[in-house]
């Protein structure tokens, strides 16, 4: 295992100590579990965003929605109103 040092606010230290006592586990084990679960949750959220975009694309195909042919080049123009780029 890799040893690392981490600065945390006092209120988190208190929560870690409290959780470790309640679960009768070491603080290191509590932190490893919390980091693992937190990272899994973050990965899940990133995947769900990509899945939502794919679902929107599928709906657009089914409904035969047509968009601008230069959308990949000029997405800033269509989203934010910036000047169009020349192809």
N, C-alpha and C positions, 0 to 999 in steps of 0.2 A: 504494500500500500504506500501511497504517496503522503508525506506529511506536508501540510500547508498551514499558514497562519492567516487569520482573518480578523478584521476589526468589526465588531458589531455594537449596536446601541445597547445601553444598559437594559432597556425593557425586554429586548430579545434574549439577553443572557438570563434574565430572571425566568422567562418562559421556558427556555431550554432546561434550566436547573429544575424547575417545577415538573416539567414533563418527564425528565429523567428519573426523578424521585418517584413519581406516580407509576411509571411503567417499569420501575426497577431495572433500568438500562443505563449504560454509560452515556455521558453527554456526547461523546464521539459517535456512538451508534444512533442516537437521536438525530444528530446533525446529518449523518450519512443518509438516513431514511428521508429526512425532510428535503435534502437536496435532490435525491433520486425522484421522489414524488413530484417535487416542483418542476424539475426538468421534463418529466413525462407529461405533466400538465401543459407546459409551454409547447412541447412538440405536438401535442394533441391540438392545441389551439391553432398552431401554424398550419397543420394539415387540414383542419376544418375550413380555414380561409381559402386554401387552394381548392378544396372540394367544392366549396360554394361557387367559386369562379367557373369550375368545370360544369357544374349544374346549370349555371346561367348560359354558358356557351351551348350546351345541349338543348336548352329551351329555345334559344335563338335559332338553332338549326331546324328544330321541329316546326317553329313558326315561320321559317324562311325569312327571318329578319335580315335586311341588308344594311351593312354599315359602309362607311367610306373606305375606299380601296387603299388609301394611304394612312390608315389609322395607326399602324405600327411605326411609321416614320413621324407622323405628326400628332402623336398622342398628347403632347403638351398643349398643342393648339386646341384640340377637342376637349381636353379636361380643364385647362386653365386660361385659355384665350391668348397664349403666347404666339408670337409670329410663326407662320407656317415655314417649314423647311422645304427646300427645293430638292426633288429627287434626282 
